[in-house]
Amino acid sequence: MTYSPVSLRQAYHWHRPLMCVAATMVALGLVSLVGLAVDDRMLVGAPIWLKPFKFALSFLFYVVTLSWLISLMRRGRRIGWWAGTVVAVTGFVEVGLIAVQAGRGQQSHFNVATPLDTAIFGLMALLIAVLYTASMVLAVLLMVQRMPDRAIAWTLRLGLLIALVGMGLGYLMVMPTPGQEAADPVTLVGAHSVGVPDGGPGMPITGWSTTGGDLRIPHFVGMHALQALPLLAIGIGLLARRLPRLRDGGVRLRLMVVAAGAYAGLVALVTWQALRGQPLVHPDGVTLVAAGTLAAVTAVGVLLALRRPAPQPSTQDERPAVYA
């Protein structure tokens, strides 16, 4: 399989609504960077414009990848176009509400302090449910597509399925904590930290907790399987120019199935770690053993994927050799 650069004009025609939203995410990212530079307000232990910036960047990658996937569809293309448009509209409003709340100096997620905040949080929950449903429609359509490269086809299918799981893991954050249930009045419902309050010490840029579990980690890792796995497949395709073994389509397919399994295992591992209230950067012995086991199983899978298949026995009758 060959790979060639794509111009912005070509990419724009993949799916115009999604690519228009991608352009707005770029604009919001730039505005958020300006906000980070000139606005010193803090919210839940982080600069107030950091969250809009992260969501703009994450959603930018998501909609561009979905736009590309829709451009590859031949079956159900019209349904895929409408599903992509639903993702574009709901995502645009969702991230827009996050930016609006940042401008107001209020939390966008979990915030039920006032009727307006409650309405915004409720609308965001509805929008993400619709977006999730539209993404599931695209996953089903992707399953029935025929593509010339089986390795790429299954990479895209498995990547989107893992991304849907990662997106669904976000619902773990909307469960009220015991402290929130006991509060009067209730101003917050849900949290991303486990075992510690939100807003404590965190990692640079991501803000993921360094003192407790953080459910944003499996949510992030899972969602971006849709970018990580195709990039890996493209990288393997490029390496095939130098490594003849990788030119076999069956080898590339097996490698990508192993990679998808490893990625799914990683999502499960960081979810389990977060639910145990354990920081990503401070794993205990049990977590390290689980990570080592996952790495070992993956290594064995790679070796098996690279193994040459046994030669097939001939089905034709061989003529006996005659020596004279």
C-alpha positions as CSV (number, residue, x, y, z in Angstrom):
1,M,0.0,0.0,0.0
2,T,1.3,3.4,-0.9
3,Y,0.9,6.7,1.1
4,S,0.9,10.2,-0.4
5,P,0.5,13.6,1.2
6,V,-3.0,15.2,1.1
7,S,-3.6,18.9,0.5
8,L,-5.9,20.9,2.7
9,R,-8.2,21.4,-0.3
10,Q,-8.5,17.6,-0.7
11,A,-9.0,17.0,3.0
12,Y,-11.8,19.6,3.1
13,H,-13.8,17.5,0.6
14,W,-13.6,14.4,2.8
15,H,-16.6,15.6,4.8
16,R,-17.2,19.3,4.8
17,P,-19.2,19.7,8.0
18,L,-16.6,17.8,10.0
19,M,-13.7,19.7,8.4
20,C,-15.4,23.1,9.1
21,V,-15.7,22.1,12.7
22,A,-12.0,21.1,12.6
23,A,-11.2,24.7,11.5
24,T,-13.2,26.1,14.4
25,M,-11.3,23.8,16.8
26,V,-8.0,25.3,15.4
27,A,-9.4,28.8,16.0
28,L,-10.6,27.9,19.6
29,G,-7.2,26.4,20.3
30,L,-5.5,29.7,19.3
31,V,-8.0,31.7,21.4
32,S,-7.4,29.4,24.3
33,L,-3.6,29.9,24.0
34,V,-4.1,33.7,24.1
35,G,-6.3,33.2,27.2
36,L,-3.7,31.1,28.9
37,A,-1.2,34.0,28.3
38,V,-3.3,36.9,29.4
39,D,-5.9,35.5,31.8
40,D,-4.5,34.4,35.1
41,R,-7.7,33.0,36.6
42,M,-7.6,29.5,38.0
43,L,-10.4,26.9,38.2
44,V,-10.2,23.6,40.0
45,G,-6.4,24.0,40.3
46,A,-5.7,24.7,36.6
47,P,-5.6,27.7,34.4
48,I,-9.1,28.5,33.3
49,W,-8.4,28.3,29.5
50,L,-6.5,25.0,29.7
51,K,-9.6,22.8,29.4
52,P,-11.0,24.5,26.3
53,F,-7.5,24.2,24.7
54,K,-7.3,20.4,25.5
55,F,-10.8,19.8,24.2
56,A,-10.3,21.8,21.1
57,L,-7.1,19.8,20.3
58,S,-8.6,16.4,21.1
59,F,-11.7,17.1,19.1
60,L,-9.7,18.4,16.2
61,F,-7.9,15.0,15.9
62,Y,-11.2,13.2,16.3
63,V,-13.2,15.0,13.6
64,V,-10.4,15.0,11.1
65,T,-10.0,11.2,11.5
66,L,-13.7,10.6,11.2
67,S,-13.8,12.8,8.1
68,W,-11.1,10.6,6.5
69,L,-12.9,7.4,7.5
70,I,-16.1,8.6,5.9
71,S,-14.3,9.4,2.7
72,L,-13.2,5.7,2.5
73,M,-16.8,4.4,2.7
74,R,-18.5,3.0,-0.3
75,R,-21.4,1.2,1.3
76,G,-23.9,3.3,3.2
77,R,-22.0,6.4,2.3
78,R,-25.1,8.7,2.6
79,I,-25.9,7.3,6.1
80,G,-22.2,7.8,7.0
81,W,-22.4,11.4,5.8
82,W,-25.4,12.2,8.0
83,A,-23.8,10.4,11.0
84,G,-20.7,12.5,10.5
85,T,-22.8,15.7,10.3
86,V,-24.5,14.8,13.6
87,V,-21.0,14.3,15.2
88,A,-19.9,17.7,13.8
89,V,-23.0,19.6,15.1
90,T,-23.0,18.0,18.6
91,G,-19.3,18.2,19.0
92,F,-19.3,21.9,17.9
93,V,-21.9,22.8,20.5
94,E,-20.3,20.6,23.2
95,V,-16.9,22.2,23.0
96,G,-18.5,25.6,22.5
97,L,-20.3,25.2,25.9
98,I,-17.0,24.3,27.5
99,A,-15.5,27.5,26.2
100,V,-18.5,29.6,27.3
101,Q,-18.3,28.2,30.8
102,A,-14.5,28.9,30.9
103,G,-15.2,32.5,29.9
104,R,-17.8,32.8,32.7
105,G,-15.3,31.4,35.1
106,Q,-17.4,28.3,35.8
107,Q,-16.9,24.6,35.6
108,S,-18.5,23.0,32.5
109,H,-18.6,19.4,33.8
110,F,-20.3,18.2,37.0
111,N,-21.6,21.8,37.8
112,V,-25.1,22.0,39.1
113,A,-24.6,25.1,41.3
114,T,-27.2,27.2,39.6
115,P,-30.2,26.5,37.2
116,L,-28.1,27.8,34.3
117,D,-25.1,25.6,35.1
118,T,-27.4,22.6,35.6
119,A,-29.0,23.3,32.2
120,I,-25.6,23.5,30.5
121,F,-24.4,20.3,32.1
122,G,-27.6,18.5,31.2
123,L,-27.4,19.7,27.6
124,M,-23.7,18.6,27.4
125,A,-24.7,15.1,28.6
126,L,-27.5,14.9,26.0
127,L,-25.1,16.1,23.2
128,I,-22.4,13.6,24.1
129,A,-25.0,10.7,24.1
130,V,-26.1,11.7,20.6
131,L,-22.5,12.1,19.4
132,Y,-21.8,8.6,20.9
133,T,-24.7,7.1,19.0
134,A,-23.7,8.7,15.7
135,S,-20.1,7.3,16.2
136,M,-21.6,3.8,16.8
137,V,-23.4,4.1,13.5
138,L,-20.1,4.9,11.8
139,A,-18.4,2.0,13.5
140,V,-21.1,-0.4,12.1
141,L,-20.8,1.1,8.6
142,L,-17.0,0.7,8.8
143,M,-17.4,-3.0,9.6
144,V,-19.2,-3.7,6.3
145,Q,-16.8,-1.8,4.1
146,R,-14.5,-3.6,1.6
147,M,-11.0,-2.1,1.4
148,P,-8.1,-3.3,-0.7
149,D,-5.7,-3.5,2.3
150,R,-7.1,-5.8,5.0
151,A,-4.6,-4.6,7.5
152,I,-5.7,-1.0,7.2
153,A,-9.4,-2.1,7.1
154,W,-9.2,-4.0,10.4
155,T,-7.0,-1.3,12.0
156,L,-9.7,1.3,11.3
157,R,-12.5,-1.0,12.5
158,L,-10.7,-2.0,15.7
159,G,-9.5,1.6,16.3
160,L,-13.0,3.0,16.2
161,L,-14.4,0.3,18.4
162,I,-11.7,0.9,21.1
163,A,-12.4,4.7,20.7
164,L,-16.1,4.1,21.4
165,V,-15.1,2.1,24.6
166,G,-12.9,5.0,25.6
167,M,-15.6,7.5,25.0
168,G,-18.0,5.4,27.0
169,L,-15.6,5.3,30.0
170,G,-16.3,9.0,30.4
171,Y,-19.6,8.1,32.0
172,L,-17.7,6.8,35.0
173,M,-17.0,10.4,35.9
174,V,-20.6,11.5,36.2
175,M,-21.3,9.2,39.2
176,P,-21.7,11.4,42.4
177,T,-19.1,10.8,45.1
178,P,-20.2,10.1,48.7
179,G,-19.2,13.6,49.7
180,Q,-21.3,15.1,47.0
181,E,-24.3,13.0,48.0
182,A,-24.0,14.3,51.6
183,A,-23.6,17.9,50.6
184,D,-26.4,20.4,51.1
185,P,-26.9,22.1,48.8
186,V,-25.5,19.9,46.0
187,T,-23.3,22.0,43.6
188,L,-21.3,19.2,41.9
189,V,-22.3,15.8,40.6
190,G,-19.4,13.7,39.5
191,A,-15.6,13.9,39.5
192,H,-12.6,12.8,37.5
193,S,-10.3,12.0,40.4
194,V,-10.6,8.8,42.5
195,G,-9.6,8.8,46.1
196,V,-8.7,12.5,46.2
197,P,-10.6,15.8,45.5
198,D,-10.5,17.3,42.0
199,G,-8.0,20.1,41.6
200,G,-5.1,18.6,43.5
201,P,-1.5,18.2,42.3
202,G,-1.4,17.1,38.6
203,M,0.9,16.3,35.7
204,P,2.1,19.1,33.5
205,I,-0.3,20.0,30.6
206,T,-2.7,17.1,31.1
207,G,-3.4,17.9,34.7
208,W,-3.9,14.2,35.5
209,S,-3.7,13.6,39.3
210,T,-0.4,12.7,40.8
211,T,-1.9,11.8,44.2
212,G,-4.9,9.7,43.2
213,G,-6.6,7.9,40.4
214,D,-7.8,9.9,37.4
215,L,-10.6,8.6,35.1
216,R,-9.6,11.1,32.4
217,I,-6.6,8.8,31.6
218,P,-8.6,5.8,30.2
219,H,-11.0,8.2,28.6
220,F,-8.2,9.9,26.7
221,V,-6.2,6.8,25.9
222,G,-9.2,4.9,24.6
223,M,-10.6,7.7,22.5
224,H,-7.3,8.3,20.7
225,A,-7.0,4.7,19.5
226,L,-8.6,6.0,16.4
227,Q,-5.4,8.0,15.7
228,A,-2.7,5.9,17.3
229,L,-3.5,2.6,15.6
230,P,-3.8,4.0,12.0
231,L,-0.6,5.9,12.5
232,L,1.1,2.6,13.5
233,A,-0.3,0.9,10.5
234,I,1.0,3.6,8.2
235,G,4.4,3.4,9.9
236,I,4.5,-0.4,9.3
237,G,3.6,0.2,5.7
238,L,6.5,2.7,5.3
239,L,8.9,0.2,7.0
240,A,7.8,-2.4,4.5
241,R,10.0,-0.5,1.9
242,R,13.1,-1.6,3.8
243,L,11.9,-4.8,5.5
244,P,10.6,-7.4,3.0
245,R,8.9,-9.4,5.7
246,L,6.4,-6.6,6.2
247,R,5.4,-6.5,2.5
248,D,3.2,-9.6,3.2
249,G,-0.3,-8.3,3.8
250,G,-1.0,-11.2,6.1
251,V,1.9,-10.2,8.4
252,R,0.8,-6.6,8.5
253,L,-2.8,-7.7,9.4
254,R,-1.6,-10.0,12.2
255,L,0.7,-7.3,13.6
256,M,-2.2,-4.8,13.7
257,V,-4.5,-7.3,15.4
258,V,-1.8,-7.8,18.0
259,A,-1.4,-4.0,18.3
260,A,-5.1,-3.5,18.7
261,G,-5.3,-6.2,21.4
262,A,-2.3,-4.6,23.2
263,Y,-4.0,-1.2,23.0
264,A,-7.3,-2.6,24.4
265,G,-5.3,-4.2,27.2
266,L,-3.6,-0.8,28.0
267,V,-7.1,0.9,28.2
268,A,-8.2,-1.8,30.6
269,L,-5.0,-1.5,32.6
270,V,-5.2,2.3,33.1
271,T,-8.9,2.1,33.9
272,W,-8.3,-0.5,36.6
273,Q,-5.4,1.6,37.9
274,A,-7.6,4.7,38.1
275,L,-10.5,3.0,39.7
276,R,-8.2,1.8,42.5
277,G,-7.3,5.4,43.2
278,Q,-3.7,5.0,42.0
279,P,-1.8,7.8,40.1
280,L,-0.5,6.9,36.7
281,V,3.0,8.0,37.7
282,H,3.1,6.0,40.9
283,P,2.0,2.4,40.0
284,D,2.2,-0.3,42.7
285,G,3.8,-3.7,42.3
286,V,0.5,-5.3,41.2
287,T,0.1,-2.7,38.4
288,L,3.7,-3.2,37.3
289,V,3.2,-7.0,37.1
290,A,0.1,-6.5,35.0
291,A,1.9,-4.1,32.7
292,G,4.8,-6.5,32.4
293,T,2.5,-9.3,31.6
294,L,0.8,-7.2,28.9
295,A,4.1,-6.3,27.4
296,A,5.3,-10.0,27.4
297,V,2.1,-11.2,25.8
298,T,2.3,-8.5,23.2
299,A,6.0,-9.4,22.4
300,V,5.0,-13.0,21.9
301,G,2.1,-11.9,19.7
302,V,4.5,-9.9,17.5
303,L,6.9,-12.8,17.2
304,L,4.1,-15.1,16.1
305,A,2.7,-12.5,13.7
306,L,6.1,-12.2,12.0
307,R,6.6,-16.0,11.8
308,R,6.6,-17.3,8.3
309,P,3.6,-19.6,7.5
310,A,4.3,-23.3,6.9
311,P,4.5,-24.1,3.2
312,Q,1.2,-25.5,1.8
313,P,1.4,-29.0,0.4
314,S,0.9,-29.3,-3.3
315,T,-2.6,-30.5,-4.4
316,Q,-1.4,-31.6,-7.8
317,D,0.0,-35.0,-8.6
318,E,3.7,-34.8,-9.0
319,R,5.2,-36.7,-12.0
320,P,7.8,-39.2,-10.9
321,A,11.3,-38.4,-11.9
322,V,12.9,-40.6,-14.4
323,Y,16.6,-41.2,-14.4
324,A,18.2,-42.8,-17.4
